[in-house]
Amino acid sequence: MGNMHFGGCFAPPLSDELLVKYRGIIDTLPASAIKDAMAALYVCCAKWWELPDSLGTRVFHPSIPVMIMPISAENAALLEQHIPWKEELESMQVMFNGIPTDQTDLRDAAFHLLWHIKELERDREPLTTDKLQEATVK
């Protein structure tokens, strides 16, 4: 894991239901690089989902008025072996861009999982749309 990276894209939150849905999508895929990539992302998201929220001092986002929560050292240590390298994530994004746009459920699942792991790889808790209000600087 590297230094915290700042960005401005926010995804919807995960849920138990979405994780079950994504697992089902992955399980029904034929053997392929997309299935392997999604399975790796899923494992990491599921591990993160089980962890307590990171605690600590939020830091200012440099371009929008929100606070970002760095991932705790404890959570980072537990997830480190599951988070793909940045270059792997970039390759997955290129591969997922090749999923036909009419396969909405597959594309949405792939990119949603990828977004969460890219956030974790950037050493921060994913700031999902449901958390934007509480993170907004007032």
Contacts in CASP RR format, 6 or more apart in sequence:
PFRMAT RR
TARGET T0000
AUTHOR 0000-0000-0000
METHOD contacts of the structure
MODEL  1
MGNMHFGGCFAPPLSDELLVKYRGIIDTLPASAIKDAMAALYVCCAKWWE
LPDSLGTRVFHPSIPVMIMPISAENAALLEQHIPWKEELESMQVMFNGIP
TDQTDLRDAAFHLLWHIKELERDREPLTTDKLQEATVK
1 71 0 8 1.000
1 76 0 8 1.000
1 80 0 8 1.000
1 83 0 8 1.000
1 120 0 8 1.000
1 121 0 8 1.000
1 123 0 8 1.000
2 121 0 8 1.000
2 122 0 8 1.000
2 123 0 8 1.000
3 123 0 8 1.000
4 59 0 8 1.000
4 68 0 8 1.000
4 70 0 8 1.000
4 122 0 8 1.000
4 123 0 8 1.000
4 124 0 8 1.000
5 122 0 8 1.000
5 123 0 8 1.000
5 124 0 8 1.000
6 61 0 8 1.000
6 62 0 8 1.000
6 63 0 8 1.000
6 68 0 8 1.000
7 61 0 8 1.000
7 63 0 8 1.000
8 61 0 8 1.000
8 63 0 8 1.000
8 64 0 8 1.000
9 115 0 8 1.000
10 127 0 8 1.000
10 128 0 8 1.000
10 129 0 8 1.000
10 132 0 8 1.000
11 112 0 8 1.000
11 115 0 8 1.000
11 116 0 8 1.000
11 126 0 8 1.000
11 128 0 8 1.000
11 129 0 8 1.000
12 112 0 8 1.000
12 128 0 8 1.000
12 129 0 8 1.000
12 130 0 8 1.000
13 128 0 8 1.000
13 129 0 8 1.000
13 130 0 8 1.000
13 131 0 8 1.000
14 45 0 8 1.000
14 49 0 8 1.000
14 112 0 8 1.000
14 116 0 8 1.000
14 128 0 8 1.000
18 112 0 8 1.000
19 42 0 8 1.000
19 45 0 8 1.000
19 46 0 8 1.000
19 49 0 8 1.000
21 105 0 8 1.000
21 109 0 8 1.000
22 38 0 8 1.000
22 42 0 8 1.000
22 45 0 8 1.000
22 109 0 8 1.000
22 112 0 8 1.000
22 113 0 8 1.000
23 42 0 8 1.000
25 38 0 8 1.000
25 105 0 8 1.000
25 106 0 8 1.000
25 109 0 8 1.000
26 35 0 8 1.000
26 38 0 8 1.000
26 39 0 8 1.000
26 42 0 8 1.000
26 109 0 8 1.000
29 35 0 8 1.000
29 38 0 8 1.000
29 106 0 8 1.000
33 95 0 8 1.000
34 95 0 8 1.000
34 96 0 8 1.000
34 99 0 8 1.000
34 106 0 8 1.000
34 110 0 8 1.000
37 92 0 8 1.000
37 95 0 8 1.000
37 96 0 8 1.000
37 110 0 8 1.000
38 109 0 8 1.000
38 110 0 8 1.000
38 113 0 8 1.000
40 82 0 8 1.000
40 84 0 8 1.000
41 84 0 8 1.000
41 92 0 8 1.000
41 110 0 8 1.000
41 113 0 8 1.000
41 114 0 8 1.000
41 116 0 8 1.000
41 117 0 8 1.000
42 113 0 8 1.000
43 82 0 8 1.000
44 79 0 8 1.000
44 82 0 8 1.000
44 83 0 8 1.000
44 84 0 8 1.000
44 116 0 8 1.000
44 117 0 8 1.000
44 120 0 8 1.000
45 113 0 8 1.000
45 116 0 8 1.000
45 117 0 8 1.000
47 78 0 8 1.000
47 79 0 8 1.000
47 82 0 8 1.000
48 75 0 8 1.000
48 79 0 8 1.000
48 116 0 8 1.000
48 120 0 8 1.000
51 75 0 8 1.000
51 78 0 8 1.000
51 79 0 8 1.000
52 75 0 8 1.000
53 69 0 8 1.000
53 125 0 8 1.000
54 69 0 8 1.000
54 70 0 8 1.000
54 71 0 8 1.000
54 72 0 8 1.000
54 75 0 8 1.000
54 125 0 8 1.000
55 72 0 8 1.000
56 69 0 8 1.000
56 70 0 8 1.000
56 72 0 8 1.000
57 70 0 8 1.000
58 67 0 8 1.000
58 68 0 8 1.000
58 69 0 8 1.000
58 70 0 8 1.000
58 135 0 8 1.000
59 67 0 8 1.000
59 68 0 8 1.000
59 70 0 8 1.000
60 67 0 8 1.000
60 68 0 8 1.000
60 137 0 8 1.000
61 67 0 8 1.000
61 68 0 8 1.000
65 136 0 8 1.000
65 137 0 8 1.000
66 127 0 8 1.000
66 132 0 8 1.000
66 135 0 8 1.000
66 136 0 8 1.000
66 137 0 8 1.000
67 135 0 8 1.000
67 136 0 8 1.000
67 137 0 8 1.000
68 124 0 8 1.000
68 125 0 8 1.000
68 127 0 8 1.000
68 135 0 8 1.000
69 124 0 8 1.000
69 125 0 8 1.000
69 127 0 8 1.000
69 135 0 8 1.000
70 123 0 8 1.000
70 124 0 8 1.000
70 125 0 8 1.000
71 79 0 8 1.000
71 120 0 8 1.000
71 123 0 8 1.000
71 124 0 8 1.000
71 125 0 8 1.000
76 123 0 8 1.000
79 120 0 8 1.000
83 117 0 8 1.000
83 120 0 8 1.000
83 121 0 8 1.000
84 92 0 8 1.000
84 117 0 8 1.000
84 121 0 8 1.000
85 121 0 8 1.000
86 121 0 8 1.000
89 114 0 8 1.000
89 117 0 8 1.000
89 118 0 8 1.000
89 121 0 8 1.000
92 110 0 8 1.000
92 114 0 8 1.000
93 111 0 8 1.000
93 114 0 8 1.000
96 107 0 8 1.000
96 110 0 8 1.000
96 111 0 8 1.000
96 114 0 8 1.000
99 106 0 8 1.000
99 107 0 8 1.000
99 110 0 8 1.000
100 107 0 8 1.000
101 107 0 8 1.000
115 126 0 8 1.000
116 126 0 8 1.000
119 125 0 8 1.000
119 126 0 8 1.000
119 127 0 8 1.000
120 126 0 8 1.000
127 135 0 8 1.000
END
